[in-house]
Amino acid sequence: MSWIIEKRKKGNEIWVSTSTGLNGQLAFRPESIFVGEGYDEREYKRSMELAKVIVKALNEHEKKPLDLSKHPEYESQQDQYYSESTQRHP
């Protein structure tokens, strides 16, 4: 998944959104973050700068592999689910 800057309402709202898949079709549930309004030049510049920082951070985060060792609670939930789903019931 990658993140892009999106302008809505004739460019007066700045959003950071997940990009679409091939041929404009969504391959996953879209997500968006409202960053700010651009009704005046100063607010537009501030919102765009903030949106660029957010897009860069989210795209870098998406590239990192998921390390479950930092989240032992998630790992234990997965183990619990696996053991419950593989048990045989008489």
N, CA, C and O atoms as a GROMACS GRO file, in nm:
protein
  360
    1MET      N    1   0.085  -0.116   0.000
    1MET     CA    2   0.000   0.000   0.000
    1MET      C    3   0.090   0.123   0.000
    1MET      O    4   0.192   0.127   0.069
    2SER      N    5   0.051   0.222  -0.077
    2SER     CA    6   0.127   0.346  -0.075
    2SER      C    7   0.031   0.463  -0.048
    2SER      O    8  -0.089   0.454  -0.071
    3TRP      N    9   0.087   0.570   0.002
    3TRP     CA   10   0.011   0.688   0.042
    3TRP      C   11   0.040   0.803  -0.053
    3TRP      O   12   0.153   0.819  -0.100
    4ILE      N   13  -0.062   0.884  -0.081
    4ILE     CA   14  -0.049   0.999  -0.171
    4ILE      C   15  -0.120   1.120  -0.111
    4ILE      O   16  -0.202   1.106  -0.021
    5ILE      N   17  -0.087   1.238  -0.163
    5ILE     CA   18  -0.156   1.360  -0.124
    5ILE      C   19  -0.274   1.378  -0.219
    5ILE      O   20  -0.259   1.366  -0.340
    6GLU      N   21  -0.388   1.408  -0.162
    6GLU     CA   22  -0.509   1.424  -0.242
    6GLU      C   23  -0.573   1.559  -0.206
    6GLU      O   24  -0.583   1.594  -0.089
    7LYS      N   25  -0.615   1.632  -0.308
    7LYS     CA   26  -0.685   1.760  -0.285
    7LYS      C   27  -0.832   1.740  -0.318
    7LYS      O   28  -0.867   1.688  -0.424
    8ARG      N   29  -0.917   1.782  -0.227
    8ARG     CA   30  -1.062   1.768  -0.247
    8ARG      C   31  -1.128   1.905  -0.238
    8ARG      O   32  -1.066   2.003  -0.196
    9LYS      N   33  -1.252   1.910  -0.278
    9LYS     CA   34  -1.332   2.033  -0.275
    9LYS      C   35  -1.261   2.149  -0.344
    9LYS      O   36  -1.233   2.252  -0.283
   10LYS      N   37  -1.232   2.128  -0.472
   10LYS     CA   38  -1.166   2.228  -0.556
   10LYS      C   39  -1.030   2.270  -0.501
   10LYS      O   40  -0.989   2.386  -0.514
   11GLY      N   41  -0.960   2.177  -0.438
   11GLY     CA   42  -0.826   2.203  -0.386
   11GLY      C   43  -0.823   2.272  -0.252
   11GLY      O   44  -0.716   2.313  -0.207
   12ASN      N   45  -0.938   2.286  -0.188
   12ASN     CA   46  -0.942   2.357  -0.061
   12ASN      C   47  -0.928   2.266   0.061
   12ASN      O   48  -0.915   2.315   0.174
   13GLU      N   49  -0.929   2.136   0.042
   13GLU     CA   50  -0.903   2.042   0.151
   13GLU      C   51  -0.787   1.953   0.111
   13GLU      O   52  -0.782   1.901  -0.001
   14ILE      N   53  -0.694   1.935   0.203
   14ILE     CA   54  -0.575   1.852   0.179
   14ILE      C   55  -0.591   1.723   0.260
   14ILE      O   56  -0.611   1.727   0.382
   15TRP      N   57  -0.582   1.610   0.191
   15TRP     CA   58  -0.594   1.479   0.253
   15TRP      C   59  -0.473   1.394   0.216
   15TRP      O   60  -0.413   1.414   0.110
   16VAL      N   61  -0.439   1.301   0.302
   16VAL     CA   62  -0.340   1.196   0.272
   16VAL      C   63  -0.421   1.068   0.264
   16VAL      O   64  -0.490   1.031   0.359
   17SER      N   65  -0.412   0.999   0.149
   17SER     CA   66  -0.495   0.880   0.125
   17SER      C   67  -0.412   0.766   0.070
   17SER      O   68  -0.304   0.787   0.015
   18THR      N   69  -0.464   0.646   0.087
   18THR     CA   70  -0.401   0.530   0.024
   18THR      C   71  -0.430   0.538  -0.125
   18THR      O   72  -0.538   0.579  -0.166
   19SER      N   73  -0.332   0.500  -0.206
   19SER     CA   74  -0.349   0.507  -0.351
   19SER      C   75  -0.429   0.387  -0.400
   19SER      O   76  -0.441   0.287  -0.330
   20THR      N   77  -0.482   0.399  -0.520
   20THR     CA   78  -0.562   0.292  -0.579
   20THR      C   79  -0.472   0.188  -0.644
   20THR      O   80  -0.355   0.213  -0.671
   21GLY      N   81  -0.530   0.074  -0.670
   21GLY     CA   82  -0.458  -0.033  -0.736
   21GLY      C   83  -0.456  -0.014  -0.887
   21GLY      O   84  -0.468   0.099  -0.936
   22LEU      N   85  -0.442  -0.121  -0.960
   22LEU     CA   86  -0.437  -0.116  -1.106
   22LEU      C   87  -0.569  -0.068  -1.164
   22LEU      O   88  -0.676  -0.101  -1.112
   23ASN      N   89  -0.562   0.009  -1.268
   23ASN     CA   90  -0.679   0.060  -1.340
   23ASN      C   91  -0.774   0.138  -1.251
   23ASN      O   92  -0.894   0.144  -1.278
   24GLY      N   93  -0.721   0.198  -1.144
   24GLY     CA   94  -0.804   0.279  -1.057
   24GLY      C   95  -0.894   0.200  -0.964
   24GLY      O   96  -0.975   0.259  -0.893
   25GLN      N   97  -0.881   0.068  -0.963
   25GLN     CA   98  -0.962  -0.015  -0.876
   25GLN      C   99  -0.893  -0.032  -0.742
   25GLN      O  100  -0.771  -0.053  -0.736
   26LEU      N  101  -0.970  -0.023  -0.636
   26LEU     CA  102  -0.911  -0.039  -0.503
   26LEU      C  103  -0.886  -0.186  -0.476
   26LEU      O  104  -0.975  -0.270  -0.491
   27ALA      N  105  -0.764  -0.217  -0.435
   27ALA     CA  106  -0.729  -0.353  -0.402
   27ALA      C  107  -0.749  -0.379  -0.253
   27ALA      O  108  -0.730  -0.492  -0.207
   28PHE      N  109  -0.786  -0.278  -0.177
   28PHE     CA  110  -0.802  -0.288  -0.032
   28PHE      C  111  -0.895  -0.177   0.012
   28PHE      O  112  -0.933  -0.091  -0.067
   29ARG      N  113  -0.930  -0.178   0.137
   29ARG     CA  114  -1.018  -0.074   0.190
   29ARG      C  115  -0.940   0.058   0.198
   29ARG      O  116  -0.836   0.064   0.262
   30PRO      N  117  -0.990   0.164   0.133
   30PRO     CA  118  -0.916   0.291   0.133
   30PRO      C  119  -0.918   0.358   0.270
   30PRO      O  120  -1.014   0.345   0.346
   31GLU      N  121  -0.812   0.429   0.299
   31GLU     CA  122  -0.801   0.503   0.424
   31GLU      C  123  -0.756   0.644   0.390
   31GLU      O  124  -0.679   0.664   0.296
   32SER      N  125  -0.803   0.742   0.466
   32SER     CA  126  -0.766   0.882   0.443
   32SER      C  127  -0.748   0.954   0.575
   32SER      O  128  -0.812   0.922   0.675
   33ILE      N  129  -0.660   1.052   0.573
   33ILE     CA  130  -0.634   1.138   0.689
   33ILE      C  131  -0.651   1.282   0.644
   33ILE      O  132  -0.585   1.326   0.550
   34PHE      N  133  -0.740   1.355   0.710
   34PHE     CA  134  -0.757   1.496   0.678
   34PHE      C  135  -0.641   1.574   0.740
   34PHE      O  136  -0.615   1.563   0.860
   35VAL      N  137  -0.572   1.653   0.658
   35VAL     CA  138  -0.454   1.727   0.704
   35VAL      C  139  -0.488   1.872   0.733
   35VAL      O  140  -0.451   1.924   0.838
   36GLY      N  141  -0.558   1.939   0.643
   36GLY     CA  142  -0.591   2.079   0.666
   36GLY      C  143  -0.666   2.141   0.549
   36GLY      O  144  -0.690   2.077   0.447
   37GLU      N  145  -0.700   2.266   0.568
   37GLU     CA  146  -0.772   2.340   0.466
   37GLU      C  147  -0.678   2.434   0.394
   37GLU      O  148  -0.577   2.478   0.450
   38GLY      N  149  -0.710   2.463   0.269
   38GLY     CA  150  -0.625   2.550   0.191
   38GLY      C  151  -0.700   2.669   0.137
   38GLY      O  152  -0.681   2.708   0.022
   39TYR      N  153  -0.786   2.727   0.219
   39TYR     CA  154  -0.867   2.840   0.171
   39TYR      C  155  -0.784   2.967   0.155
   39TYR      O  156  -0.820   3.053   0.075
   40ASP      N  157  -0.675   2.980   0.229
   40ASP     CA  158  -0.584   3.092   0.205
   40ASP      C  159  -0.445   3.036   0.179
   40ASP      O  160  -0.417   2.920   0.212
   41GLU      N  161  -0.358   3.115   0.121
   41GLU     CA  162  -0.226   3.068   0.076
   41GLU      C  163  -0.140   3.016   0.191
   41GLU      O  164  -0.074   2.913   0.178
   42ARG      N  165  -0.142   3.086   0.302
   42ARG     CA  166  -0.058   3.045   0.416
   42ARG      C  167  -0.100   2.908   0.470
   42ARG      O  168  -0.016   2.822   0.495
   43GLU      N  169  -0.230   2.888   0.486
   43GLU     CA  170  -0.282   2.760   0.536
   43GLU      C  171  -0.258   2.649   0.434
   43GLU      O  172  -0.227   2.536   0.473
   44TYR      N  173  -0.271   2.680   0.305
   44TYR     CA  174  -0.246   2.580   0.201
   44TYR      C  175  -0.101   2.532   0.205
   44TYR      O  176  -0.075   2.412   0.199
   45LYS      N  177  -0.007   2.626   0.216
   45LYS     CA  178   0.136   2.590   0.222
   45LYS      C  179   0.165   2.504   0.344
   45LYS      O  180   0.236   2.403   0.334
   46ARG      N  181   0.112   2.543   0.459
   46ARG     CA  182   0.135   2.468   0.582
   46ARG      C  183   0.078   2.328   0.571
   46ARG      O  184   0.142   2.230   0.610
   47SER      N  185  -0.044   2.317   0.519
   47SER     CA  186  -0.108   2.187   0.504
   47SER      C  187  -0.033   2.097   0.407
   47SER      O  188  -0.020   1.977   0.431
   48MET      N  189   0.016   2.153   0.297
   48MET     CA  190   0.091   2.074   0.199
   48MET      C  191   0.223   2.026   0.256
   48MET      O  192   0.263   1.911   0.232
   49GLU      N  193   0.293   2.111   0.332
   49GLU     CA  194   0.418   2.069   0.394
   49GLU      C  195   0.393   1.955   0.493
   49GLU      O  196   0.467   1.857   0.495
   50LEU      N  197   0.289   1.969   0.573
   50LEU     CA  198   0.255   1.864   0.669
   50LEU      C  199   0.215   1.735   0.597
   50LEU      O  200   0.255   1.627   0.638
   51ALA      N  201   0.139   1.746   0.490
   51ALA     CA  202   0.098   1.629   0.413
   51ALA      C  203   0.219   1.557   0.353
   51ALA      O  204   0.222   1.434   0.351
   52LYS      N  205   0.318   1.631   0.306
   52LYS     CA  206   0.439   1.569   0.250
   52LYS      C  207   0.514   1.490   0.356
   52LYS      O  208   0.564   1.380   0.328
   53VAL      N  209   0.522   1.544   0.477
   53VAL     CA  210   0.589   1.474   0.588
   53VAL      C  211   0.514   1.346   0.622
   53VAL      O  212   0.575   1.241   0.643
   54ILE      N  213   0.381   1.355   0.629
   54ILE     CA  214   0.300   1.238   0.663
   54ILE      C  215   0.312   1.130   0.556
   54ILE      O  216   0.328   1.013   0.590
   55VAL      N  217   0.305   1.168   0.429
   55VAL     CA  218   0.316   1.071   0.318
   55VAL      C  219   0.452   1.001   0.323
   55VAL      O  220   0.460   0.879   0.310
   56LYS      N  221   0.558   1.077   0.342
   56LYS     CA  222   0.691   1.019   0.347
   56LYS      C  223   0.703   0.920   0.463
   56LYS      O  224   0.755   0.809   0.445
   57ALA      N  225   0.655   0.958   0.580
   57ALA     CA  226   0.664   0.871   0.698
   57ALA      C  227   0.581   0.744   0.679
   57ALA      O  228   0.628   0.634   0.711
   58LEU      N  229   0.460   0.757   0.630
   58LEU     CA  230   0.375   0.638   0.611
   58LEU      C  231   0.431   0.545   0.505
   58LEU      O  232   0.428   0.423   0.522
   59ASN      N  233   0.481   0.599   0.395
   59ASN     CA  234   0.538   0.514   0.290
   59ASN      C  235   0.664   0.443   0.338
   59ASN      O  236   0.686   0.327   0.303
   60GLU      N  237   0.747   0.510   0.418
   60GLU     CA  238   0.865   0.444   0.473
   60GLU      C  239   0.825   0.336   0.572
   60GLU      O  240   0.886   0.229   0.576
   61HIS      N  241   0.722   0.362   0.650
   61HIS     CA  242   0.674   0.263   0.748
   61HIS      C  243   0.619   0.140   0.677
   61HIS      O  244   0.640   0.027   0.723
   62GLU      N  245   0.547   0.160   0.567
   62GLU     CA  246   0.488   0.048   0.493
   62GLU      C  247   0.595  -0.044   0.434
   62GLU      O  248   0.569  -0.163   0.413
   63LYS      N  249   0.713   0.009   0.406
   63LYS     CA  250   0.821  -0.072   0.347
   63LYS      C  251   0.888  -0.163   0.448
   63LYS      O  252   0.948  -0.264   0.410
   64LYS      N  253   0.878  -0.129   0.577
   64LYS     CA  254   0.945  -0.208   0.680
   64LYS      C  255   0.871  -0.340   0.702
   64LYS      O  256   0.748  -0.344   0.702
   65PRO      N  257   0.947  -0.449   0.721
   65PRO     CA  258   0.882  -0.576   0.751
   65PRO      C  259   0.823  -0.573   0.893
   65PRO      O  260   0.875  -0.504   0.981
   66LEU      N  261   0.717  -0.647   0.913
   66LEU     CA  262   0.653  -0.653   1.043
   66LEU      C  263   0.734  -0.743   1.136
   66LEU      O  264   0.757  -0.860   1.105
   67ASP      N  265   0.778  -0.688   1.247
   67ASP     CA  266   0.858  -0.763   1.344
   67ASP      C  267   0.771  -0.797   1.463
   67ASP      O  268   0.746  -0.712   1.549
   68LEU      N  269   0.724  -0.922   1.468
   68LEU     CA  270   0.633  -0.962   1.575
   68LEU      C  271   0.703  -0.978   1.709
   68LEU      O  272   0.636  -0.985   1.812
   69SER      N  273   0.835  -0.985   1.710
   69SER     CA  274   0.905  -0.999   1.838
   69SER      C  275   0.888  -0.874   1.925
   69SER      O  276   0.904  -0.881   2.047
   70LYS      N  277   0.856  -0.761   1.862
   70LYS     CA  278   0.833  -0.638   1.938
   70LYS      C  279   0.691  -0.632   1.992
   70LYS      O  280   0.658  -0.543   2.071
   71HIS      N  281   0.606  -0.724   1.948
   71HIS     CA  282   0.467  -0.726   1.990
   71HIS      C  283   0.430  -0.865   2.041
   71HIS      O  284   0.359  -0.939   1.973
   72PRO      N  285   0.477  -0.902   2.160
   72PRO     CA  286   0.451  -1.037   2.210
   72PRO      C  287   0.302  -1.068   2.228
   72PRO      O  288   0.261  -1.183   2.216
   73GLU      N  289   0.221  -0.965   2.258
   73GLU     CA  290   0.078  -0.989   2.276
   73GLU      C  291   0.014  -1.036   2.146
   73GLU      O  292  -0.077  -1.119   2.149
   74TYR      N  293   0.059  -0.985   2.032
   74TYR     CA  294   0.006  -1.028   1.902
   74TYR      C  295   0.046  -1.171   1.873
   74TYR      O  296  -0.034  -1.251   1.826
   75GLU      N  297   0.171  -1.203   1.902
   75GLU     CA  298   0.222  -1.337   1.877
   75GLU      C  299   0.147  -1.440   1.961
   75GLU      O  300   0.113  -1.547   1.911
   76SER      N  301   0.121  -1.408   2.088
   76SER     CA  302   0.051  -1.502   2.174
   76SER      C  303  -0.093  -1.521   2.128
   76SER      O  304  -0.147  -1.631   2.140
   77GLN      N  305  -0.157  -1.417   2.077
   77GLN     CA  306  -0.292  -1.430   2.024
   77GLN      C  307  -0.293  -1.522   1.904
   77GLN      O  308  -0.384  -1.605   1.889
   78GLN      N  309  -0.194  -1.509   1.817
   78GLN     CA  310  -0.185  -1.595   1.700
   78GLN      C  311  -0.164  -1.740   1.743
   78GLN      O  312  -0.228  -1.831   1.688
   79ASP      N  313  -0.076  -1.763   1.840
   79ASP     CA  314  -0.052  -1.899   1.888
   79ASP      C  315  -0.178  -1.958   1.949
   79ASP      O  316  -0.210  -2.075   1.926
   80GLN      N  317  -0.251  -1.877   2.026
   80GLN     CA  318  -0.373  -1.924   2.089
   80GLN      C  319  -0.476  -1.961   1.982
   80GLN      O  320  -0.542  -2.064   1.993
   81TYR      N  321  -0.491  -1.878   1.882
   81TYR     CA  322  -0.586  -1.907   1.774
   81TYR      C  323  -0.548  -2.036   1.702
   81TYR      O  324  -0.633  -2.120   1.674
   82TYR      N  325  -0.420  -2.050   1.674
   82TYR     CA  326  -0.373  -2.168   1.601
   82TYR      C  327  -0.400  -2.294   1.682
   82TYR      O  328  -0.448  -2.393   1.627
   83SER      N  329  -0.369  -2.292   1.813
   83SER     CA  330  -0.388  -2.413   1.894
   83SER      C  331  -0.536  -2.446   1.908
   83SER      O  332  -0.572  -2.564   1.911
   84GLU      N  333  -0.623  -2.344   1.918
   84GLU     CA  334  -0.767  -2.370   1.927
   84GLU      C  335  -0.824  -2.424   1.797
   84GLU      O  336  -0.910  -2.511   1.798
   85SER      N  337  -0.776  -2.374   1.686
   85SER     CA  338  -0.832  -2.414   1.558
   85SER      C  339  -0.782  -2.552   1.514
   85SER      O  340  -0.843  -2.615   1.427
   86THR      N  341  -0.674  -2.599   1.571
   86THR     CA  342  -0.619  -2.729   1.530
   86THR      C  343  -0.652  -2.841   1.629
   86THR      O  344  -0.618  -2.957   1.604
   87GLN      N  345  -0.717  -2.808   1.739
   87GLN     CA  346  -0.754  -2.912   1.836
   87GLN      C  347  -0.866  -2.997   1.779
   87GLN      O  348  -0.956  -2.947   1.710
   88ARG      N  349  -0.859  -3.125   1.809
   88ARG     CA  350  -0.967  -3.216   1.766
   88ARG      C  351  -1.069  -3.227   1.877
   88ARG      O  352  -1.035  -3.243   1.995
   89HIS      N  353  -1.193  -3.219   1.838
   89HIS     CA  354  -1.302  -3.231   1.936
   89HIS      C  355  -1.367  -3.367   1.919
   89HIS      O  356  -1.393  -3.409   1.806
   90PRO      N  357  -1.394  -3.438   2.031
   90PRO     CA  358  -1.455  -3.573   2.020
   90PRO      C  359  -1.598  -3.568   1.971
   90PRO      O  360  -1.662  -3.673   1.957
   0.00000   0.00000   0.00000
